Amino acid sequence: MSELIIYASILLLSMVLFYVWYRRQGQASEKQWLLQQINQSNGPEQQQYVDALNQLNNSAPSNMKVTLWIGLMIIPATLAIDYIWFHDIPIDQRFAQTSGSSDGSQTPDLATAIQQLEQKLADDPDNLEGQLLYGLTMMSTQNYAAAVDAYKKANQLDPNNADILTELAESIAFKNNTGSFLGEPEQYLSQAIAINPKQQKAMWLQGIVLFENLDYQQAESIWTDLLSMVDSPNIQATIRKQINQARQAQNKPNLDTAPATSQAQAASPEGYLVVITADEAVKNLPLDPSARIFVYAKQVNGPPMPVAAVPISQPFNWPISVRINDANSLTAERKLSQFDQLEFSAKLSMSGNASPAADDVSSDLKVAGKQTKNIQLKLIQ
């Protein structure tokens, strides 16, 4: 019944609009011509034109008949079209789908979309685009183990793709929950760079690997090459800071200040002052010259990759104070100042590498908000 009412309403509206259009189109030009003839003639001839004009003005019933005939033709044509193309879709679903596209109320939620994608991949596991989409989705939902599996499958399907190798390396680093790209991620990054030396994300991550391996000169070199390839001022600023960290580790002066930007972009928040102490057992440990302390700021309940990090080389003068702010952010997209709360920690790496090791000495964890500017951490043996 509801379908019949909808068709009847559409038909009635169409007939009214057609009637108005037909009547105007059919009479306008004739009336204009008759009026011209009336003005230009006289006597009996003029009367004939007047009678014709009156007859035209009274022709509405004839127009209505035409409209009714058109309407009667539309009814079976509409029903035929509906049966041929749309008979298997209930009328309420047609309108529900239409309204869902406008306000989003009928749009499948993320969980449903993921289930549908998983089902498609179960039916067709060799679908490369599907595996890449699934890997990206799993990274965004922090299901890093599933992301690794998806990117490994994609790497099997397309083994010489630098983009896939780079995403695989990143997903493994996140899955390891270390914030380091040393080890297995490093191997995939090396393959990506060998295939495409200009893959920008791989270059950036490879620079981090080189920095963690204390190869500051090569880290500076690859980041310098990357700096000349990017256009975004924010990304350039982040890379420039990383280059300066590598240059400082080599006792080189910093690069010149980046090209002038707006005052808002140039401003750097004060950040947090982290004070690191240690118990006597830690202070008395025999240390290799390469041993370093790393201070991390991570997103609370977020991905394992730190938002910012600061390496501290020897000598260690206890207590050690270090300021960590936006200048130490690891990516331009995740600035320290963007987070209301952060989790701070420190570790003493005997090897000087950021990747975890059995002999690392870790501190306690402290969660601090923007109003807490001083954070106390203690390394405990």
C-alpha positions in Angstrom: 0.0 0.0 0.0 2.8 2.4 0.8 4.4 1.8 -2.6 1.1 2.6 -4.3 0.8 5.9 -2.4 4.3 6.8 -3.4 3.7 6.1 -7.1 0.3 8.0 -7.0 2.0 11.1 -5.4 4.7 11.1 -8.0 2.2 10.7 -10.8 0.0 13.5 -9.5 2.9 15.9 -9.2 4.2 15.0 -12.7 0.7 15.5 -14.2 0.3 19.0 -12.6 3.7 20.1 -13.8 3.1 18.8 -17.3 -0.3 20.5 -17.4 1.1 23.9 -16.5 4.1 23.5 -18.9 1.9 22.3 -21.8 -0.7 24.9 -21.3 1.9 27.7 -21.2 3.9 26.4 -24.1 0.9 25.8 -26.3 -0.9 29.1 -25.7 1.7 31.8 -25.3 2.8 32.0 -28.9 -0.8 31.8 -30.3 -2.1 34.5 -28.0 0.8 36.8 -29.0 0.0 36.3 -32.7 -3.7 36.8 -32.2 -3.2 40.1 -30.3 -0.9 41.4 -33.0 -3.6 40.6 -35.6 -6.3 42.3 -33.6 -4.3 45.5 -33.4 -3.5 45.5 -37.1 -7.0 44.7 -38.4 -10.5 46.2 -38.1 -14.1 45.3 -39.0 -15.3 41.7 -39.4 -11.7 40.4 -39.7 -10.9 41.9 -36.3 -13.9 40.2 -34.8 -12.8 36.8 -36.1 -9.5 37.3 -34.3 -11.2 38.3 -31.1 -13.4 35.1 -31.3 -10.4 33.0 -31.8 -8.7 34.5 -28.8 -11.7 33.8 -26.6 -11.8 30.2 -27.9 -8.2 29.8 -27.0 -8.8 31.1 -23.5 -11.5 28.5 -23.0 -9.4 25.6 -24.2 -8.3 24.4 -20.7 -10.5 21.3 -20.8 -8.8 20.2 -24.0 -5.4 20.7 -22.3 -6.6 18.7 -19.3 -7.6 15.8 -21.5 -4.1 15.7 -23.0 -2.6 15.7 -19.5 -4.9 12.9 -18.4 -4.0 10.8 -21.4 -0.3 11.4 -20.7 -0.9 10.4 -17.1 -2.6 7.2 -18.1 0.3 6.3 -20.2 2.8 7.0 -17.4 1.1 4.6 -15.0 1.8 1.3 -16.8 5.2 2.5 -18.0 6.3 3.3 -14.4 5.1 0.0 -13.1 6.8 -1.9 -15.9 10.2 -0.1 -15.2 9.8 -0.8 -11.5 9.1 -4.5 -12.1 12.0 -5.0 -14.5 14.7 -3.2 -12.5 13.6 -2.8 -8.9 11.1 -5.5 -8.1 13.5 -7.4 -5.9 14.3 -4.4 -3.7 11.6 -3.6 -1.1 10.5 0.0 -1.3 11.4 0.7 2.3 15.0 -0.4 1.7 15.3 1.9 -1.3 14.5 4.9 0.7 16.5 3.7 3.7 19.6 3.3 1.5 19.1 6.7 0.0 18.7 8.4 3.4 21.6 6.5 4.8 24.0 8.0 2.3 23.0 11.5 3.2 23.1 11.4 7.0 25.3 8.4 7.6 22.8 6.6 9.8 22.7 3.5 7.6 26.5 3.4 7.0 28.1 0.2 8.2 30.2 0.7 11.3 33.9 0.0 11.2 33.6 -3.4 12.9 31.1 -4.5 10.2 33.4 -3.2 7.4 36.4 -5.0 8.9 34.4 -8.3 9.1 33.3 -7.9 5.5 36.9 -7.3 4.4 38.1 -10.3 6.4 35.5 -12.5 4.8 36.6 -11.3 1.3 40.2 -12.1 2.2 39.3 -15.5 3.5 37.6 -16.2 0.2 40.4 -14.6 -1.9 43.7 -14.4 0.2 45.7 -13.5 -2.9 43.9 -10.1 -3.3 46.9 -7.7 -3.0 44.8 -4.6 -2.7 42.6 -6.2 0.0 45.7 -7.2 2.0 47.1 -3.7 1.8 43.8 -2.2 2.9 43.5 -4.6 5.7 47.0 -3.9 6.9 46.4 -0.1 6.8 43.1 -0.6 8.8 44.8 -2.8 11.4 47.5 -0.2 11.9 44.9 2.5 12.4 43.1 0.3 15.0 46.4 -0.6 16.7 46.1 -4.4 15.9 49.7 -4.6 14.9 49.9 -8.4 14.8 47.2 -8.6 12.2 48.8 -5.7 10.3 52.1 -7.6 10.2 50.4 -10.7 8.8 48.6 -8.7 6.2 51.8 -6.9 5.0 53.7 -10.2 5.0 51.1 -11.7 2.8 51.2 -8.6 0.5 55.0 -8.9 0.4 54.7 -12.5 -0.7 52.3 -11.4 -3.5 54.5 -8.5 -4.6 58.0 -9.2 -3.2 59.9 -6.3 -4.8 57.7 -3.5 -3.7 59.5 -0.9 -1.6 56.3 0.6 -0.3 55.1 -2.7 1.0 58.5 -3.5 2.6 58.5 -0.1 4.4 55.0 -0.6 5.8 55.9 -4.1 6.9 59.0 -2.8 8.7 56.9 -0.2 10.5 54.2 -2.7 11.5 56.8 -5.1 13.0 58.4 -2.2 15.0 55.0 -1.3 16.4 54.1 -4.9 17.1 57.4 -5.4 19.0 56.3 -2.5 21.3 59.9 -1.2 21.5 59.8 2.0 19.5 62.9 0.7 17.7 63.5 -0.3 14.1 66.5 -2.4 14.8 66.4 -6.1 14.1 63.8 -7.5 11.8 62.4 -4.1 10.7 65.9 -3.0 9.8 66.2 -5.9 7.3 63.0 -5.0 5.5 64.0 -1.3 5.4 67.3 -2.2 3.8 65.5 -4.2 1.1 63.2 -1.2 0.5 66.1 1.2 0.1 67.9 -1.2 -2.2 64.8 -1.4 -4.4 63.9 2.3 -4.3 66.6 4.6 -2.8 64.2 7.5 -3.0 61.3 6.0 -1.1 60.8 8.9 1.4 59.3 7.0 4.3 61.9 4.3 4.0 64.7 7.0 3.9 63.3 8.6 7.1 63.1 5.3 9.0 66.5 4.1 7.7 67.9 7.3 9.2 66.5 6.4 12.5 68.1 2.9 12.2 71.5 4.5 11.4 71.1 6.9 14.3 70.3 4.0 16.7 73.3 2.2 15.4 75.4 5.2 16.3 76.2 5.8 12.6 75.6 9.5 12.9 77.3 10.5 9.7 75.2 8.2 7.5 72.1 9.2 9.4 72.9 12.8 8.6 73.5 12.0 5.0 70.3 10.2 4.3 68.2 12.8 6.2 69.9 15.6 4.3 69.0 13.9 1.0 65.4 13.5 2.2 65.2 17.1 3.3 65.8 18.2 -0.3 62.9 16.0 -1.5 60.1 17.2 0.7 58.0 20.4 0.3 56.0 20.5 3.6 57.5 23.1 6.0 56.4 21.0 9.0 58.1 17.9 7.7 61.2 19.9 6.7 61.4 21.2 10.3 61.2 17.8 11.8 63.9 16.4 9.4 66.1 19.4 10.1 65.9 18.7 13.8 66.9 15.1 13.3 69.8 16.2 11.2 71.0 18.5 13.9 70.8 15.7 16.5 73.1 13.6 14.2 75.4 16.6 13.8 75.5 17.3 17.5 76.5 13.6 18.1 79.5 14.3 15.7 80.3 17.6 17.4 79.3 19.5 14.4 77.4 22.9 14.4 73.7 22.8 13.7 72.3 23.6 10.3 71.2 27.1 9.7 67.7 27.9 10.9 65.0 26.7 8.6 63.5 29.3 6.2 61.3 31.8 8.0 57.7 30.7 8.5 54.8 32.2 10.3 55.3 33.1 13.9 52.9 30.4 15.0 54.9 27.8 13.1 58.2 29.0 14.5 57.0 29.0 18.1 58.1 26.0 20.2 56.4 25.1 23.4 58.4 25.1 26.6 57.8 21.3 27.0 58.8 19.3 30.1 61.8 19.3 32.3 62.8 15.7 33.1 65.1 15.0 36.0 66.7 11.6 36.1 68.3 10.0 39.2 69.6 6.5 39.9 70.2 4.3 42.9 73.7 3.7 44.0 73.9 0.3 42.2 73.2 1.9 38.9 75.7 4.7 39.5 78.4 2.2 40.2 77.9 0.1 37.1 80.9 -0.2 34.8 79.9 1.5 31.6 81.2 1.2 28.0 81.9 4.5 26.3 78.9 3.8 24.0 76.4 3.5 26.9 73.6 6.1 26.7 70.4 7.1 28.5 67.2 7.5 26.5 64.3 9.5 27.7 60.9 8.7 26.1 57.5 10.5 26.0 54.8 8.2 24.8 51.1 8.6 24.2 49.0 7.2 27.1 47.4 3.9 25.9 48.6 4.7 22.5 51.0 3.1 19.9 54.4 2.0 21.1 56.3 4.4 19.0 57.4 7.3 21.3 56.0 10.8 20.5 59.4 12.2 21.4 62.8 10.9 22.5 66.0 12.4 23.8 69.4 10.5 23.9 71.9 11.4 26.6 75.5 10.6 26.1 78.2 10.3 28.8 79.5 11.6 31.2 76.4 11.2 33.5 76.4 13.9 36.1 73.7 12.9 38.6 71.0 14.1 38.7 70.6 14.5 35.0 68.2 17.2 33.7 67.0 17.3 30.2 64.2 19.3 28.5 61.9 17.5 26.1 59.6 19.5 23.8 58.2 19.7 20.3 61.8 19.9 19.0 62.3 16.3 20.1 59.1 15.0 18.4 59.8 12.0 16.1 57.2 13.0 13.5 55.7 16.2 12.3 52.2 14.7 12.6 52.5 13.9 16.3 53.8 16.8 18.2 54.5 16.6 22.0 52.3 19.7 22.6 49.3 18.0 21.0 48.7 15.6 23.9 47.0 16.5 27.2 48.8 13.6 28.9 52.0 11.7 28.2 53.8 8.8 29.8 57.5 9.5 30.5 60.2 6.9 31.1 64.0 6.5 30.8 66.4 3.7 30.3 70.1 3.2 30.5 71.3 1.2 27.4 74.6 -0.5 28.0 75.1 -0.8 24.2 73.9 2.7 23.4 71.1 1.4 21.2 67.5 2.3 21.5 66.3 -1.3 20.9 65.6 -3.2 24.1 68.3 -5.5 25.5 68.5 -7.8 28.5 71.0 -5.6 30.4 69.0 -2.4 30.0 68.2 -0.5 33.2 64.8 1.1 33.2 63.2 3.7 35.3 59.7 4.0 36.8 56.9 5.4 34.6 55.3 8.8 35.2 52.2 10.1 33.6 52.1 13.9 33.4 49.7 16.5 32.0 50.5 19.8 30.5 50.3 21.5 33.8 53.1 19.3 35.2 56.3 20.7 33.9 58.8 18.9 36.1 59.0 15.0 36.0 61.2 12.9 38.3 62.4 9.6 37.0 64.7 7.1 38.8 66.8 4.3 37.2 66.6 1.2 39.4 68.8 -1.9 39.1 
